[in-house]
């Protein structure tokens, strides 16, 4: 790929807007659950089961969107570049901010961490706590995705070779469907072989999508009704599982399998719509897409702060409607504050901003 072609495809407007869509969904996933659990503990998922089911149906597993877009952009933008360039960029733009922000948050929250660690059998020395946080992605609850993503980066050359070899289509199909049978693990152990298999499927699907992007858009255009039916049916099934109190056991979770199908189908639909409407997409989506990585790193702090402010009034007047409105407020305020902080930090840090905050 020559430099002119690279420059032309380095910023693809509707894909960047999809990143904005994805980060809004991730914030939404954390906004309502953080508020619900702060008000009523984890039991709130049962006392407001219908609302919890709705929120999970809409937002849970939205990290799949980022896995797909990472794979898609690799095929459309990065394929053909030297591998040392690929890994140098990932080290600078993903690993470095992850390490720096892990150090920052662990240092700032050290007193709180010591209290939590001492009652849960976790390391109470700073080096041990930092090493655990980095390897398991648990300095903050949502940091788990970066170790998983790092493993996907390591696997990228092998996945790329599989995607480009027709005789290995059987293996490609196996990678893509494996998440239907092997589910990601939960918050207690988010970085696991199961989680790698689960998100590797989405990442690989994204690579294949990028490799055949225009034919894919044509295929979507001819099957919109089927795609909408898949989204609607998988969403209703997810809601029904959560509303009935379903709890997964073992390697397979029916809800996670459904989320995988639902999120891939939504990805296809949104990309098609955004591509068709690229010239008139809201500027806000592009701004969110530009700062999606730093927003991912920073947003949970604002989510927790906003949820804390709303905790008392919602606890005093508990209702599903009030919780629904409160979660929406947490989501919108957190998104706005995190975007504003990201823009400010980028202006202050200038060319070093990617190294520190990833944007």
KEKE-3310 file (N, C-alpha, C; in steps of 0.2 Angstrom, whole numbers, plus 5000, padded with zeros to 4 digits):
npx = (5004:5004:5009:5000:4988:4987:4986:4974:4965:4967:4959:4943:4927:4914:4917:4924:4914:4906:4914:4912:4898:4900:4907:4898:4889:4896:4898:4885:4882:4889:4884:4870:4871:4881:4874:4863:4868:4875:4865:4857:4865:4871:4859:4850:4848:4839:4828:4824:4821:4816:4820:4834:4836:4832:4842:4854:4851:4852:4865:4875:4890:4895:4908:4912:4909:4921:4931:4927:4929:4942:4948:4942:4948:4961:4962:4958:4966:4979:4984:4998:5007:5023:5026:5033:5031:5017:5016:5024:5016:5005:5011:5014:5002:4992:4997:5006:4998:4989:4997:5003:4991:4986:4996:4994:4980:4980:4989:4983:4971:4976:4974:4961:4961:4970:4961:4952:4959:4965:4954:4951:4961:4971:4986:4995:5006:5014:5021:5017:5003:5002:5007:4998:4986:4990:4992:4980:4971:4964:4965:4956:4939:4935:4947:4950:4949:4960:4972:4966:4964:4978:4983:4976:4982:4994:4991:4987:4995:4994:4980:4978:4984:4976:4964:4967:4969:4961:4960:4960:4947:4939:4945:4944:4930:4928:4934:4926:4914:4916:4914:4900:4899:4909:4910:4913:4922:4916:4916:4924:4934:4940:4950:4954:4956:4944:4938:4947:4945:4932:4932:4941:4935:4926:4935:4941:4931:4929:4941:4939:4927:4933:4941:4933:4924:4916:4908:4902:4894:4885:4879:4873:4863:4855:4849:4842:4830:4831:4842:4837:4827:4835:4842:4831:4825:4836:4838:4826:4826:4837:4832:4822:4829:4836:4826:4820:4829:4840:4855:4871:4881:4896:4906:4898:4887:4870:4866:4877:4881:4870:4872:4883:4879:4869:4876:4885:4876:4870:4881:4884:4872:4873:4885:4882:4871:4878:4887:4880:4874:4885:4889:4880:4881:4880:4891:4895:4896:4907:4917:4916:4921:4934:4940:4938:4946:4953:4942:4936:4946:4945:4931:4924:4927:4920:4907:4906:4907:4895:4885:4887:4882:4869:4864:4858:4846:4839:4838:4830:4818:4814:4811:4808:4806:4812:4825:4828:4828:4838:4850:4851:4854:4867:4874:4874:4880:4892:4898:4899:4907:4919:4922:4925:4936:4945:4948:4953:4965:4971:4974:4983:4993:4997:5008:5011:4999:4993:5002:4999:4985:4980:4973)
npy = (4994:5011:5027:5037:5030:5025:5037:5041:5031:5031:5038:5034:5040:5035:5024:5029:5036:5025:5020:5030:5028:5015:5018:5026:5016:5007:5016:5017:5004:5004:5014:5013:5000:5003:5013:5006:4996:5003:5009:4998:4987:4971:4964:4972:4968:4958:4964:4974:4968:4968:4980:4979:4968:4974:4984:4977:4969:4980:4985:4977:4968:4977:4979:4971:4978:4986:4976:4971:4982:4985:4973:4975:4988:4984:4976:4985:4996:4993:4981:4974:4983:4984:4972:4976:4989:4989:4983:4992:5003:4999:4996:5009:5017:5009:5000:5008:5019:5012:5006:5018:5025:5015:5015:5028:5028:5018:5023:5035:5030:5022:5021:5017:5005:4997:4994:4987:4976:4970:4964:4955:4946:4950:4957:4968:4975:4988:4985:4972:4974:4982:4974:4963:4971:4975:4963:4956:4966:4974:4986:4996:4992:4990:4989:4977:4973:4977:4969:4957:4962:4964:4951:4947:4956:4950:4938:4942:4941:4927:4925:4934:4927:4915:4921:4925:4913:4903:4889:4887:4889:4882:4883:4896:4898:4890:4898:4910:4905:4899:4908:4906:4894:4894:4904:4921:4925:4931:4946:4942:4935:4941:4941:4928:4912:4908:4921:4926:4918:4921:4935:4935:4929:4939:4949:4943:4941:4954:4957:4949:4955:4968:4964:4961:4972:4980:4971:4965:4976:4977:4964:4965:4975:4968:4960:4966:4964:4952:4953:4963:4955:4946:4954:4958:4946:4940:4950:4950:4937:4938:4947:4939:4929:4936:4942:4931:4927:4919:4910:4907:4892:4883:4882:4887:4900:4904:4917:4924:4919:4923:4937:4938:4935:4945:4958:4957:4957:4970:4978:4976:4981:4995:4999:4999:5008:5020:5021:5023:5036:5044:5057:5065:5062:5065:5077:5075:5061:5059:5066:5059:5047:5050:5052:5040:5030:5036:5040:5028:5023:5033:5035:5028:5034:5046:5040:5033:5044:5052:5043:5041:5054:5053:5043:5044:5052:5043:5031:5035:5036:5024:5018:5010:5018:5030:5026:5022:5035:5041:5033:5036:5050:5049:5042:5052:5064:5059:5055:5067:5074:5066:5067:5080:5082:5073:5080:5092:5087:5082:5094:5099:5090:5088:5082:5071:5065:5053:5044:5045:5045:5038:5044)
npz = (5000:4995:5000:4997:4996:5008:5016:5011:5016:5029:5038:5040:5038:5041:5048:5059:5065:5069:5079:5088:5091:5097:5109:5116:5119:5127:5138:5142:5146:5158:5165:5169:5176:5186:5194:5198:5206:5215:5222:5227:5228:5222:5222:5217:5203:5204:5211:5202:5190:5177:5172:5173:5164:5152:5151:5150:5139:5129:5130:5136:5133:5123:5120:5110:5099:5098:5096:5084:5075:5077:5070:5058:5054:5053:5042:5032:5033:5039:5035:5026:5030:5038:5050:5062:5062:5065:5078:5085:5085:5092:5104:5108:5107:5113:5124:5131:5136:5143:5153:5159:5164:5172:5182:5187:5192:5201:5210:5214:5220:5230:5244:5246:5238:5247:5258:5251:5246:5257:5263:5254:5251:5242:5234:5244:5243:5233:5220:5218:5218:5207:5196:5196:5193:5180:5172:5174:5171:5180:5187:5186:5184:5171:5163:5160:5146:5139:5141:5135:5122:5119:5118:5107:5097:5097:5091:5079:5066:5063:5063:5052:5041:5041:5037:5024:5016:5006:5007:5021:5025:5033:5046:5048:5049:5060:5070:5070:5074:5086:5098:5100:5107:5117:5130:5136:5151:5167:5178:5189:5184:5171:5162:5152:5145:5139:5137:5128:5117:5114:5111:5101:5091:5087:5083:5073:5064:5061:5054:5042:5037:5034:5024:5014:5011:5003:4995:5006:5011:5000:5002:5014:5011:5003:5012:5022:5029:5035:5043:5052:5058:5064:5073:5081:5086:5093:5102:5109:5114:5123:5132:5138:5144:5154:5161:5166:5176:5172:5175:5170:5168:5167:5152:5142:5139:5136:5135:5132:5120:5112:5113:5106:5093:5092:5093:5083:5072:5074:5072:5058:5053:5058:5052:5039:5038:5042:5033:5021:5025:5027:5025:5032:5045:5063:5070:5083:5085:5077:5085:5097:5092:5088:5100:5106:5113:5123:5130:5134:5143:5153:5157:5167:5179:5180:5178:5190:5200:5196:5198:5212:5216:5213:5221:5234:5232:5223:5230:5241:5234:5227:5211:5195:5184:5189:5191:5178:5172:5179:5176:5162:5164:5171:5161:5150:5156:5160:5148:5142:5151:5150:5137:5136:5145:5139:5127:5132:5138:5127:5120:5130:5131:5118:5105:5113:5118:5113:5118:5132:5135:5124:5114)
capx = (5000:5008:5008:4994:4983:4987:4983:4967:4960:4968:4953:4936:4923:4908:4920:4926:4907:4904:4918:4908:4892:4902:4909:4892:4886:4900:4896:4878:4882:4892:4880:4864:4873:4884:4869:4859:4872:4877:4859:4854:4869:4870:4852:4845:4847:4833:4822:4822:4824:4814:4824:4840:4836:4832:4849:4859:4849:4854:4872:4880:4895:4897:4915:4912:4910:4928:4934:4926:4932:4950:4949:4941:4953:4967:4962:4957:4971:4985:4987:5003:5013:5028:5024:5037:5027:5010:5017:5027:5011:5001:5015:5014:4996:4988:5000:5009:4993:4987:5002:5003:4985:4985:5000:4990:4974:4982:4992:4977:4966:4979:4971:4955:4963:4972:4956:4948:4964:4966:4948:4950:4967:4975:4992:4995:5012:5012:5023:5012:4996:5002:5008:4991:4982:4992:4991:4973:4966:4959:4967:4949:4935:4934:4953:4951:4949:4967:4976:4963:4966:4985:4983:4973:4987:4999:4988:4985:4998:4991:4974:4978:4986:4971:4959:4969:4970:4955:4960:4959:4941:4936:4947:4941:4923:4928:4936:4921:4908:4918:4911:4893:4900:4913:4908:4918:4921:4913:4920:4928:4940:4938:4955:4954:4956:4937:4937:4951:4942:4926:4933:4945:4930:4923:4941:4943:4925:4930:4946:4936:4923:4937:4944:4927:4920:4911:4903:4898:4889:4880:4875:4868:4858:4850:4846:4840:4824:4833:4846:4833:4824:4840:4843:4825:4824:4841:4837:4820:4828:4841:4828:4818:4834:4838:4820:4818:4834:4844:4862:4875:4886:4901:4909:4893:4881:4866:4865:4883:4880:4865:4875:4888:4875:4866:4881:4888:4871:4870:4887:4883:4867:4875:4890:4878:4867:4882:4891:4875:4873:4891:4889:4876:4881:4881:4898:4896:4898:4914:4921:4917:4925:4941:4943:4935:4951:4954:4935:4936:4950:4943:4924:4921:4928:4914:4901:4905:4905:4889:4881:4887:4878:4862:4863:4854:4839:4835:4837:4824:4812:4816:4806:4811:4806:4817:4832:4829:4830:4845:4855:4852:4858:4874:4877:4875:4884:4898:4900:4901:4913:4925:4924:4928:4943:4950:4949:4958:4971:4975:4977:4989:4999:4999:5010:5012:4993:4992:5006:4997:4978:4977:4970)
capy = (5000:5016:5032:5041:5026:5025:5043:5041:5027:5031:5041:5033:5044:5032:5019:5033:5037:5019:5020:5035:5024:5010:5020:5027:5010:5005:5020:5015:4998:5005:5020:5010:4995:5006:5016:5001:4992:5007:5010:4993:4981:4967:4961:4976:4965:4954:4968:4978:4963:4969:4986:4976:4964:4979:4988:4972:4968:4985:4988:4972:4965:4982:4979:4967:4983:4988:4970:4970:4988:4984:4969:4978:4993:4981:4974:4990:5001:4991:4976:4976:4987:4979:4970:4980:4995:4987:4982:4998:5008:4996:4997:5016:5019:5005:4997:5013:5023:5007:5006:5024:5026:5010:5018:5034:5027:5014:5028:5040:5026:5017:5020:5013:4998:4993:4992:4982:4971:4967:4960:4950:4942:4953:4959:4974:4979:4992:4982:4966:4976:4985:4968:4960:4975:4975:4957:4954:4972:4975:4992:4998:4986:4990:4989:4970:4973:4979:4962:4953:4965:4963:4944:4948:4959:4945:4933:4945:4938:4920:4926:4936:4921:4911:4925:4926:4907:4899:4882:4887:4892:4878:4885:4903:4897:4888:4904:4914:4902:4897:4911:4903:4888:4896:4911:4925:4924:4937:4951:4939:4933:4943:4939:4920:4909:4909:4928:4927:4914:4925:4941:4933:4928:4946:4952:4939:4943:4961:4956:4946:4961:4973:4961:4960:4977:4983:4965:4964:4981:4975:4958:4968:4979:4964:4956:4970:4962:4946:4956:4966:4950:4943:4958:4958:4939:4939:4954:4947:4931:4940:4950:4934:4925:4940:4943:4925:4926:4914:4910:4903:4888:4880:4885:4890:4904:4905:4924:4927:4917:4928:4944:4938:4936:4952:4963:4957:4959:4977:4981:4976:4986:5002:5001:5000:5014:5025:5022:5027:5042:5047:5065:5069:5060:5070:5079:5072:5054:5059:5068:5053:5042:5053:5051:5034:5026:5040:5040:5021:5023:5038:5037:5025:5038:5050:5036:5032:5050:5054:5038:5043:5060:5052:5037:5045:5053:5037:5026:5037:5036:5019:5016:5008:5024:5035:5022:5023:5042:5042:5030:5040:5056:5047:5041:5058:5068:5055:5055:5074:5076:5063:5070:5087:5080:5070:5086:5096:5083:5082:5100:5101:5085:5089:5076:5065:5063:5046:5040:5045:5044:5034:5048)
capz = (5000:4995:5005:4995:4997:5016:5019:5009:5020:5037:5042:5036:5042:5045:5053:5065:5068:5072:5085:5093:5093:5101:5115:5119:5121:5133:5144:5144:5150:5165:5168:5173:5181:5192:5198:5201:5211:5221:5226:5230:5228:5216:5223:5213:5197:5205:5213:5196:5185:5170:5170:5172:5158:5147:5150:5148:5132:5125:5131:5138:5128:5118:5119:5104:5093:5097:5093:5076:5072:5077:5065:5051:5052:5051:5035:5027:5034:5042:5031:5021:5033:5041:5057:5067:5063:5068:5085:5088:5086:5097:5110:5109:5107:5117:5130:5135:5140:5148:5159:5163:5167:5178:5188:5190:5195:5207:5215:5217:5224:5234:5251:5245:5236:5252:5262:5248:5245:5264:5265:5248:5249:5236:5236:5247:5241:5227:5214:5217:5216:5200:5192:5196:5189:5173:5169:5174:5169:5186:5191:5186:5182:5163:5160:5158:5139:5136:5141:5130:5116:5118:5116:5100:5093:5096:5087:5072:5060:5062:5060:5045:5037:5040:5033:5017:5013:5005:5010:5028:5027:5039:5052:5049:5051:5067:5074:5070:5077:5093:5103:5101:5111:5122:5132:5140:5158:5170:5181:5194:5180:5165:5157:5153:5138:5136:5135:5122:5111:5113:5107:5095:5085:5084:5080:5066:5059:5058:5049:5036:5035:5031:5018:5008:5014:4998:4994:5012:5011:4996:5005:5019:5007:5000:5017:5028:5033:5038:5048:5057:5061:5068:5079:5085:5089:5098:5108:5113:5118:5128:5137:5141:5148:5160:5165:5170:5181:5170:5177:5166:5171:5163:5147:5138:5142:5131:5134:5129:5113:5109:5113:5100:5087:5092:5092:5076:5067:5075:5069:5051:5051:5059:5047:5032:5038:5043:5026:5017:5028:5030:5024:5036:5052:5068:5072:5090:5084:5075:5090:5101:5088:5088:5107:5109:5117:5130:5134:5137:5149:5158:5158:5173:5185:5180:5180:5198:5203:5195:5202:5219:5218:5212:5225:5239:5230:5220:5236:5244:5230:5222:5206:5189:5180:5191:5189:5171:5170:5183:5172:5156:5166:5172:5154:5146:5159:5160:5141:5140:5155:5148:5131:5137:5148:5133:5122:5136:5139:5120:5119:5134:5130:5111:5102:5118:5120:5112:5123:5139:5135:5119:5108)
cpx = (5004:5005:5002:4988:4982:4984:4975:4962:4962:4962:4947:4931:4917:4911:4922:4919:4905:4908:4914:4902:4894:4904:4903:4889:4890:4899:4889:4878:4885:4887:4875:4866:4876:4879:4865:4862:4874:4871:4857:4858:4867:4863:4848:4844:4841:4827:4820:4824:4822:4818:4831:4841:4836:4839:4854:4857:4852:4862:4877:4884:4896:4904:4916:4913:4917:4932:4933:4929:4939:4952:4948:4946:4960:4967:4961:4962:4978:4988:4992:5009:5017:5025:5027:5033:5020:5011:5020:5021:5006:5004:5014:5007:4991:4991:5003:5004:4990:4991:5002:4997:4984:4990:4996:4984:4976:4985:4987:4973:4969:4976:4965:4956:4966:4967:4952:4953:4965:4960:4947:4956:4971:4981:4992:5001:5011:5015:5018:5005:4996:5003:5001:4987:4983:4990:4984:4968:4962:4961:4960:4945:4935:4941:4955:4952:4956:4971:4973:4965:4973:4986:4981:4978:4993:4997:4987:4989:4996:4984:4973:4980:4980:4965:4961:4970:4964:4955:4959:4952:4937:4938:4945:4934:4923:4930:4930:4915:4910:4915:4903:4894:4904:4912:4913:4917:4919:4918:4925:4935:4939:4944:4956:4955:4949:4936:4941:4948:4936:4927:4938:4940:4927:4929:4942:4937:4926:4936:4943:4931:4927:4940:4939:4922:4914:4906:4899:4892:4883:4876:4870:4862:4853:4847:4844:4835:4827:4838:4842:4829:4829:4841:4837:4824:4829:4840:4831:4822:4833:4837:4824:4823:4835:4832:4818:4823:4839:4851:4866:4879:4890:4903:4904:4888:4877:4865:4871:4883:4875:4868:4879:4884:4872:4870:4884:4883:4870:4875:4886:4878:4869:4880:4886:4875:4872:4886:4886:4874:4879:4891:4885:4876:4883:4889:4900:4899:4906:4919:4922:4921:4933:4944:4940:4940:4952:4947:4934:4940:4948:4936:4922:4922:4922:4908:4900:4904:4898:4884:4881:4882:4871:4860:4857:4846:4835:4834:4831:4817:4813:4810:4810:4811:4812:4824:4833:4832:4837:4851:4856:4856:4865:4877:4879:4880:4891:4902:4903:4907:4919:4927:4928:4935:4948:4952:4954:4965:4975:4978:4983:4995:5001:5001:5011:5005:4991:4996:5003:4990:4975:4974:4974)
cpy = (5006:5022:5036:5037:5026:5031:5043:5037:5027:5033:5039:5035:5040:5026:5023:5035:5031:5018:5025:5031:5018:5012:5023:5021:5007:5009:5019:5009:4999:5010:5017:5005:4998:5010:5011:4998:4996:5009:5004:4986:4977:4964:4965:4973:4961:4959:4972:4974:4965:4975:4983:4972:4969:4982:4983:4970:4973:4986:4982:4969:4970:4982:4975:4972:4985:4982:4970:4976:4987:4979:4972:4983:4990:4979:4979:4995:4998:4985:4978:4980:4982:4978:4974:4986:4994:4987:4988:5003:5005:4997:5005:5019:5015:5003:5003:5017:5018:5007:5012:5026:5021:5012:5024:5032:5022:5018:5032:5036:5021:5016:5016:5006:4994:4990:4986:4975:4967:4962:4955:4946:4944:4956:4966:4978:4982:4988:4976:4968:4978:4979:4965:4964:4975:4969:4955:4960:4974:4981:4996:4993:4985:4989:4982:4969:4973:4972:4958:4955:4964:4956:4944:4951:4954:4939:4935:4942:4931:4921:4929:4931:4917:4914:4925:4919:4903:4892:4881:4890:4888:4881:4892:4902:4895:4894:4909:4912:4900:4901:4909:4897:4889:4903:4914:4924:4931:4941:4948:4937:4935:4941:4931:4918:4909:4916:4929:4924:4918:4931:4940:4932:4934:4949:4949:4941:4950:4961:4954:4952:4966:4970:4961:4965:4979:4977:4964:4969:4979:4969:4961:4972:4974:4959:4960:4967:4956:4948:4959:4961:4946:4947:4958:4952:4938:4943:4952:4941:4933:4943:4944:4930:4929:4941:4937:4923:4920:4915:4905:4898:4885:4885:4889:4894:4906:4913:4927:4925:4921:4935:4944:4939:4943:4957:4963:4959:4967:4981:4981:4981:4993:5004:5003:5007:5020:5026:5025:5034:5046:5054:5068:5066:5065:5071:5076:5065:5054:5061:5062:5048:5044:5051:5045:5030:5030:5040:5033:5021:5027:5038:5034:5029:5043:5046:5035:5038:5052:5049:5039:5049:5058:5046:5039:5047:5047:5032:5028:5036:5031:5018:5014:5014:5029:5032:5023:5030:5043:5039:5034:5047:5054:5046:5047:5063:5065:5056:5062:5076:5073:5065:5076:5086:5078:5076:5091:5093:5083:5088:5102:5096:5085:5082:5070:5062:5056:5042:5039:5043:5040:5038:5055)
cpz = (5000:4999:5004:4997:5005:5018:5017:5014:5027:5041:5038:5040:5045:5049:5060:5069:5072:5079:5091:5095:5098:5108:5119:5122:5127:5139:5146:5148:5157:5168:5173:5178:5187:5196:5201:5207:5217:5225:5230:5230:5222:5216:5218:5206:5198:5206:5207:5190:5178:5167:5168:5166:5152:5145:5148:5140:5127:5125:5133:5132:5122:5116:5112:5098:5092:5094:5086:5073:5072:5071:5058:5049:5050:5044:5030:5027:5035:5038:5026:5024:5037:5048:5063:5068:5066:5076:5088:5089:5091:5104:5112:5111:5111:5124:5134:5139:5145:5154:5163:5167:5173:5184:5191:5194:5202:5212:5218:5222:5229:5241:5251:5243:5242:5257:5258:5247:5252:5265:5259:5246:5243:5238:5239:5246:5234:5221:5213:5215:5208:5195:5191:5191:5182:5169:5169:5172:5174:5190:5191:5183:5175:5160:5158:5150:5136:5136:5136:5123:5114:5115:5108:5095:5092:5091:5080:5066:5058:5059:5053:5040:5036:5036:5026:5013:5012:5008:5017:5030:5033:5045:5053:5051:5058:5072:5075:5074:5084:5098:5105:5106:5117:5124:5136:5147:5161:5174:5186:5190:5173:5160:5157:5145:5135:5133:5128:5116:5109:5109:5101:5089:5082:5081:5073:5061:5056:5053:5042:5033:5031:5024:5012:5010:5009:4996:5000:5013:5006:4998:5010:5016:5005:5005:5023:5032:5037:5044:5054:5061:5066:5074:5084:5089:5094:5104:5112:5118:5124:5134:5141:5146:5155:5164:5169:5175:5179:5172:5173:5170:5166:5157:5142:5142:5136:5130:5131:5121:5109:5108:5107:5094:5086:5090:5085:5071:5068:5071:5061:5049:5052:5054:5040:5032:5038:5036:5021:5019:5030:5030:5029:5044:5057:5069:5078:5089:5082:5081:5095:5098:5089:5095:5110:5114:5123:5134:5137:5143:5155:5161:5165:5179:5185:5181:5187:5202:5202:5198:5209:5221:5217:5217:5230:5237:5227:5225:5240:5241:5225:5217:5199:5185:5182:5190:5182:5169:5173:5179:5166:5158:5167:5165:5150:5149:5159:5153:5140:5144:5152:5141:5132:5140:5143:5129:5125:5136:5132:5119:5123:5133:5123:5108:5106:5120:5119:5117:5130:5139:5129:5113:5107)
residu = (UNK:UNK:UNK:UNK:UNK:UNK:UNK:UNK:UNK:UNK:UNK:UNK:UNK:UNK:UNK:UNK:UNK:UNK:UNK:UNK:UNK:UNK:UNK:UNK:UNK:UNK:UNK:UNK:UNK:UNK:UNK:UNK:UNK:UNK:UNK:UNK:UNK:UNK:UNK:UNK:UNK:UNK:UNK:UNK:UNK:UNK:UNK:UNK:UNK:UNK:UNK:UNK:UNK:UNK:UNK:UNK:UNK:UNK:UNK:UNK:UNK:UNK:UNK:UNK:UNK:UNK:UNK:UNK:UNK:UNK:UNK:UNK:UNK:UNK:UNK:UNK:UNK:UNK:UNK:UNK:UNK:UNK:UNK:UNK:UNK:UNK:UNK:UNK:UNK:UNK:UNK:UNK:UNK:UNK:UNK:UNK:UNK:UNK:UNK:UNK:UNK:UNK:UNK:UNK:UNK:UNK:UNK:UNK:UNK:UNK:UNK:UNK:UNK:UNK:UNK:UNK:UNK:UNK:UNK:UNK:UNK:UNK:UNK:UNK:UNK:UNK:UNK:UNK:UNK:UNK:UNK:UNK:UNK:UNK:UNK:UNK:UNK:UNK:UNK:UNK:UNK:UNK:UNK:UNK:UNK:UNK:UNK:UNK:UNK:UNK:UNK:UNK:UNK:UNK:UNK:UNK:UNK:UNK:UNK:UNK:UNK:UNK:UNK:UNK:UNK:UNK:UNK:UNK:UNK:UNK:UNK:UNK:UNK:UNK:UNK:UNK:UNK:UNK:UNK:UNK:UNK:UNK:UNK:UNK:UNK:UNK:UNK:UNK:UNK:UNK:UNK:UNK:UNK:UNK:UNK:UNK:UNK:UNK:UNK:UNK:UNK:UNK:UNK:UNK:UNK:UNK:UNK:UNK:UNK:UNK:UNK:UNK:UNK:UNK:UNK:UNK:UNK:UNK:UNK:UNK:UNK:UNK:UNK:UNK:UNK:UNK:UNK:UNK:UNK:UNK:UNK:UNK:UNK:UNK:UNK:UNK:UNK:UNK:UNK:UNK:UNK:UNK:UNK:UNK:UNK:UNK:UNK:UNK:UNK:UNK:UNK:UNK:UNK:UNK:UNK:UNK:UNK:UNK:UNK:UNK:UNK:UNK:UNK:UNK:UNK:UNK:UNK:UNK:UNK:UNK:UNK:UNK:UNK:UNK:UNK:UNK:UNK:UNK:UNK:UNK:UNK:UNK:UNK:UNK:UNK:UNK:UNK:UNK:UNK:UNK:UNK:UNK:UNK:UNK:UNK:UNK:UNK:UNK:UNK:UNK:UNK:UNK:UNK:UNK:UNK:UNK:UNK:UNK:UNK:UNK:UNK:UNK:UNK:UNK:UNK:UNK:UNK:UNK:UNK:UNK:UNK:UNK:UNK:UNK:UNK:UNK:UNK:UNK:UNK:UNK:UNK:UNK:UNK:UNK:UNK:UNK:UNK:UNK:UNK:UNK:UNK:UNK:UNK:UNK:UNK:UNK:UNK:UNK:UNK:UNK:UNK:UNK:UNK:UNK:UNK:UNK:UNK:UNK:UNK)
# end
